[in-house]
Amino acid sequence: MTQGFYTGITGLTAYQTAIDVTADNIANVNTVGFRSTVAEFGDLLEEKIVSGSNTGPTDNQVGIGTRINATTMNTAQGIFERTNKATDLAIAGEGWFGIQDPVGTYFTRAGDFIFDGSRNMVTNDGMSVLGTVGNNFTLDGEGNWAISELKNSTAFTEPGAQVPLNFPKDMSVPPQATSYGEFFGNIGFPPTDVPASQVVRTVGSTIVDGEGNENGLFLTFTLSDTQPATGISWNVNAKIVPQGADKDSGIVYDTQDAVLLFDETGGLTENPLRDMDNNGVNTVVDIGQGLVGIRSTGPETSLSSKSDGIVGGDLVGYAVADDGNMMASFSNGVTTSVGRLAVYHFQNEQGLERVGASKYQRSSDSGDAVFWKDASGEYMTGTHIYNNKLETSNVNLTESMTNLIIMQKAYSANSKLITTGDEMIKKALEMKR
């Protein structure tokens, strides 16, 4: 009879804990990166009542209550909320950001990061965000930060070797001189009723010299007066003019003339143009050969060019790419990776230990933080990172409110067990009188 008291007490204790868990979920319905918790119930050990004959007893068991076996993290992804801040980040799928303070390393889904005055990437409460810092920017001879190599991506170091992300507040990309200019397209098959000197085609390309000046490389094609028995012949003039100068001004760094021979298919038989002097920098002039590059076929004309080399530029800002690369952008339009934001994974993320403020830390149940690898064995992010978005709490408010009502009813029912047991004992005492 008295067991009912204790069974009711276990129910009161368990459902009070479950109500506390649900209340915490509801209270954090608007907390960025919050992972809700589920209270999991289990029954307590049972006692046996033995009855039956001498030949074979029948065992009957009676439960003695319930308890909370575990409070388990809900790993469902929260809804993404759009923001107007480029350093607000959200992970699509599995993965955790790594953050650090002087005490230790923690993991979070809350990507509301900022750059502080020293260009450290930090959380709103000042914890450092972890990742790999690139080795492609250094101090120049004047003590200023400058890009030494343009990169599309930064390779991760080992998971345990990640460091606080810190980048220069001021940085530049030095100019890189043009090494080649390539020209493409069709200069056409000219009409026969027009004088050769009037059949002219021009194409240009911007090239950069060693001082970072944007000079002009121009090719002018004029139909030759004398034509071969087969194919067609064009004269070409190539010239490099200084920045700001007109191609016909007469001010040039270098100029050369050549004759181009095209076969009966319109393909260039050879490229006679030599390398040119771009204000002290050797520049290759590539017009191709055969039907690749400059050709002379049909009546339509269409010419284009491309070249390498960049002018110098100053840092405009930083942004995070979808694979975690920290991209620095410059005033000359150049972007380069200067680091990579770490995204950690766990064998059992439900085993992470909650420490508050949407932060968790490693435990023996979660295992160590690792990076995923691609098919070639290189570390990768293993997920998609969105900027200008935050992952909101994954609390389902409708479900939580429903569970709260159910658990409140269950709590009341368990309290009724105690009052019922009390009434039964009173009846038994009255029978004795």
Residue pairs with C-beta under 8 A, 6 or more apart in sequence:
1 421
1 424
1 425
1 428
2 421
2 425
3 47
3 62
3 64
4 417
4 418
4 420
4 421
4 424
5 417
5 418
5 421
5 422
6 64
6 65
7 63
7 64
7 65
7 417
8 65
8 414
8 415
8 416
8 417
8 418
8 421
9 65
9 418
10 44
10 64
10 65
10 66
10 67
11 65
11 66
11 410
11 411
11 413
11 414
11 417
12 411
12 414
12 415
12 418
13 67
14 41
14 65
14 66
14 67
14 68
15 407
15 410
15 411
15 414
16 411
17 39
17 68
18 39
18 41
18 68
18 403
18 407
19 404
19 407
19 408
19 411
21 37
21 38
21 39
21 71
22 39
22 400
22 403
22 404
22 407
23 404
24 37
25 36
25 37
25 395
25 400
26 395
26 397
26 400
26 401
26 404
28 34
28 36
28 393
28 395
29 393
29 395
29 397
29 400
30 392
30 393
31 358
31 393
32 110
32 111
32 112
32 358
32 390
32 391
32 392
32 393
33 78
33 108
33 109
33 110
33 111
33 112
33 358
33 390
33 391
33 393
34 78
34 110
34 358
34 392
34 393
34 394
34 395
35 73
35 74
35 75
35 109
35 358
35 394
36 73
36 74
36 393
36 394
36 395
36 396
36 400
37 71
37 72
37 73
37 74
37 354
38 71
38 72
38 73
38 74
39 68
39 71
40 68
40 69
40 70
40 71
40 72
41 66
41 67
41 68
41 69
42 66
42 67
42 68
42 69
43 63
43 65
43 66
43 67
44 63
44 64
44 65
44 66
44 67
45 64
46 61
46 62
46 63
46 64
47 61
47 62
47 64
48 59
48 60
48 61
48 62
49 59
49 60
49 61
49 62
50 57
50 58
50 59
50 60
51 57
51 58
51 60
52 58
72 350
73 349
73 350
73 352
73 354
74 394
75 349
75 350
76 394
77 92
77 93
77 391
77 394
78 109
78 391
78 392
78 393
78 394
79 391
79 392
79 394
80 90
80 92
80 386
80 389
80 390
80 391
80 392
81 389
81 390
81 391
81 392
82 388
82 389
83 388
83 389
83 390
84 388
85 114
85 388
86 317
86 319
86 320
86 387
86 388
87 113
87 114
87 115
87 121
87 320
87 387
88 111
88 112
88 113
88 387
88 388
88 389
88 390
89 97
89 111
89 113
89 320
89 341
89 385
89 386
89 387
89 389
89 390
90 111
90 385
90 386
90 389
90 390
90 391
91 97
91 109
91 111
91 343
91 383
91 384
91 385
91 391
92 383
92 384
92 385
92 386
93 383
93 384
94 345
94 349
94 382
94 383
95 343
95 344
95 345
95 381
95 382
95 383
96 107
96 108
96 109
96 343
96 344
96 345
96 346
96 349
96 360
96 369
97 107
97 108
97 109
97 110
97 111
97 129
97 130
97 341
97 342
97 343
97 344
98 105
98 106
98 107
98 129
98 130
98 131
98 162
98 342
98 344
98 369
99 105
99 106
99 107
99 108
99 123
99 127
99 128
99 129
99 130
99 359
100 106
100 127
100 128
100 130
100 164
101 126
101 127
101 128
104 361
105 130
105 361
105 362
105 369
106 127
106 355
106 359
106 360
106 361
107 344
107 352
107 359
107 360
107 361
107 362
107 369
108 123
108 358
108 359
108 360
109 358
109 391
110 123
110 358
110 359
110 390
110 391
111 390
111 391
112 123
112 124
112 390
113 121
113 122
113 123
113 129
114 121
114 122
114 123
114 124
115 121
115 122
115 167
115 318
116 122
116 126
118 166
118 169
119 166
119 167
119 168
119 169
120 128
120 164
120 165
120 166
121 128
121 129
121 131
121 164
121 165
121 166
121 167
121 341
122 128
122 129
123 129
125 357
128 164
128 165
129 164
129 165
129 341
130 162
130 163
130 164
130 165
130 342
131 162
131 163
131 165
131 324
131 326
131 339
131 340
131 341
131 342
132 154
132 155
132 156
132 157
132 161
132 162
132 163
132 339
132 340
132 342
133 163
133 165
133 166
133 167
133 338
133 339
134 151
134 154
134 326
134 337
134 338
134 339
134 340
136 147
136 148
136 149
136 150
136 151
136 154
136 336
136 337
136 338
137 145
137 146
137 147
137 148
137 168
137 171
137 338
138 145
138 146
138 148
139 145
139 146
140 146
140 174
144 170
144 171
144 172
145 168
145 170
145 171
145 172
146 171
146 172
146 173
146 174
147 171
147 172
147 173
147 174
147 328
147 330
147 336
147 338
149 336
150 173
150 334
150 336
151 336
151 337
151 338
152 325
152 336
152 337
153 323
153 325
153 337
153 340
154 325
154 326
154 337
154 338
154 339
154 340
155 340
155 378
155 379
156 340
156 342
156 371
156 378
156 379
156 380
159 342
159 344
159 368
159 369
159 370
159 371
159 379
162 342
165 326
165 339
165 341
167 318
167 326
167 328
167 338
167 339
168 315
169 315
170 314
170 315
171 314
171 315
171 328
172 312
172 313
172 314
172 315
172 330
173 310
173 312
173 313
173 330
173 332
173 334
173 336
174 212
174 312
175 208
175 210
175 211
175 212
175 309
175 310
175 311
175 312
176 208
176 308
176 309
176 310
177 208
177 209
177 210
177 278
177 281
177 309
178 207
178 208
178 209
178 278
178 281
178 283
178 307
178 308
178 309
179 281
179 282
179 283
179 284
179 308
179 309
180 283
180 284
180 285
180 286
180 307
180 308
181 205
181 207
181 217
181 283
181 284
181 285
181 286
181 305
181 306
181 307
182 286
182 287
182 288
182 293
182 305
182 306
182 307
183 203
183 205
183 219
183 285
183 286
183 287
183 288
183 293
183 294
183 303
183 304
183 305
184 288
184 293
184 294
184 303
184 304
184 305
184 306
185 203
185 294
185 295
185 301
185 302
185 303
185 304
186 266
186 294
186 295
186 296
186 297
186 298
186 300
186 301
186 302
186 303
187 201
187 221
187 234
187 294
187 295
187 296
187 301
187 303
188 201
188 296
188 297
188 298
188 299
188 300
188 301
189 232
189 266
189 296
189 297
189 298
189 299
190 196
190 199
190 223
190 232
191 199
191 299
196 222
196 223
196 224
196 225
197 222
197 223
197 225
199 222
199 223
200 220
200 221
200 222
200 223
201 220
201 221
201 301
201 303
202 218
202 219
202 220
202 221
202 247
202 303
203 218
203 219
203 303
203 304
203 305
204 216
204 217
204 218
204 219
204 247
204 305
205 216
205 217
205 218
205 305
205 306
205 307
206 214
206 215
206 216
206 217
206 307
207 214
207 215
207 216
207 217
207 240
207 278
207 283
207 307
207 309
208 214
208 215
208 309
208 310
208 311
209 215
209 278
209 279
209 280
209 281
210 279
210 280
210 281
211 279
212 311
212 312
213 242
213 243
213 279
213 311
214 243
214 311
215 240
215 241
215 242
215 243
215 253
215 278
215 279
216 240
216 241
216 243
216 245
216 247
217 238
217 239
217 240
217 276
217 278
217 283
217 285
217 305
217 307
218 238
218 239
218 240
218 241
218 247
219 236
219 237
219 238
219 285
219 287
220 236
220 237
220 239
221 234
221 235
221 236
221 260
221 294
222 234
222 235
222 236
222 237
223 232
223 233
223 234
223 235
224 233
224 234
224 235
224 259
226 233
227 233
228 261
230 263
230 264
231 261
231 262
231 263
231 264
231 269
232 261
232 262
232 266
232 296
233 259
233 260
233 261
233 262
234 259
234 260
234 262
234 296
235 257
235 258
235 259
235 260
236 257
236 258
236 259
236 260
236 273
236 287
237 255
237 256
237 257
238 255
238 256
238 257
238 258
238 273
238 276
238 285
239 247
239 252
239 254
239 255
239 256
240 252
240 253
240 254
240 255
240 276
240 277
240 278
240 279
240 283
241 247
241 249
241 251
241 252
241 253
242 251
242 253
242 279
245 251
253 276
253 277
253 278
253 279
254 276
254 277
254 278
256 273
256 274
256 276
258 272
258 273
259 272
260 268
260 272
260 287
260 294
261 268
261 269
261 270
262 268
262 269
262 295
262 296
263 269
265 291
265 297
266 291
266 295
266 296
266 297
266 298
267 289
267 290
267 291
267 295
268 287
268 288
268 289
268 290
268 293
268 294
268 295
268 296
269 289
270 289
271 286
271 287
271 288
271 289
271 293
273 285
273 287
274 285
275 282
275 283
275 284
275 285
276 282
276 283
276 285
277 283
286 293
287 293
287 294
288 294
291 297
294 303
310 332
310 334
311 332
312 332
313 330
313 331
313 332
313 333
313 334
314 330
314 331
315 328
315 329
315 330
315 331
316 329
316 330
316 331
317 328
317 329
318 326
318 327
318 328
318 329
318 338
319 326
319 327
319 329
319 387
320 326
320 327
320 341
320 385
320 387
321 327
321 337
321 385
322 384
322 385
322 386
323 340
323 380
323 381
323 384
323 385
324 340
324 341
324 342
324 343
324 381
324 385
325 337
325 339
325 340
325 341
326 337
326 338
326 339
326 340
326 341
327 335
327 336
327 337
327 338
328 335
328 336
328 337
328 338
329 335
340 381
341 381
341 385
342 371
343 371
343 381
343 382
343 383
343 385
344 369
344 370
344 371
345 369
345 370
345 371
345 372
345 382
346 352
346 362
346 366
346 367
346 368
346 369
346 370
347 366
347 367
347 370
348 365
348 366
348 367
349 366
350 365
350 366
351 363
351 364
351 365
351 366
351 367
352 360
352 361
352 362
352 363
352 365
352 366
353 360
353 361
353 362
353 363
353 366
354 360
355 361
362 368
362 369
371 379
371 380
371 382
372 379
372 380
372 381
372 382
373 379
373 380
374 380
